[in-house]
Amino acid sequence: MISATHYLILSLILLSLGLIGVMMRRNFITVLMSLELIFNAVNLNLIAFSYQLGDLSGQILAIFVITVAAAEAAIGLGLIIALTRLRNTVNLDEVHEMEG
């Protein structure tokens, strides 16, 4: 049977991959996807602890985190479009600031 420890190990792996992606990658889209991995790791932790404690508050908080992640994705895609129009690139090394 799968216990909460298995979920926490999976969450640790997702968090590690997300952190490595944010630190190593220079493509804005890849950085946003890595941030989504980090959000999913947090959600997995919240749901695993909520299940272990028999309380629904962790699952409700996970729904709010999903909402924040959706807003972050929408704002990030808007930034990508603005960045592409202004600088013709999504490489973070080539862009220092967002001024026209």
Buried (B, 14 or more C-beta within 10 A) or exposed (E): EEEBEEBBEBBEEBBEBBBEBBEEBEBBEBBBBBBBBBBBBBBBBBBBBBBBEEEEEBBEBBEEBEEEBEEBBEEBEEBBEEBEEEBEEBEBEEBEEEEE
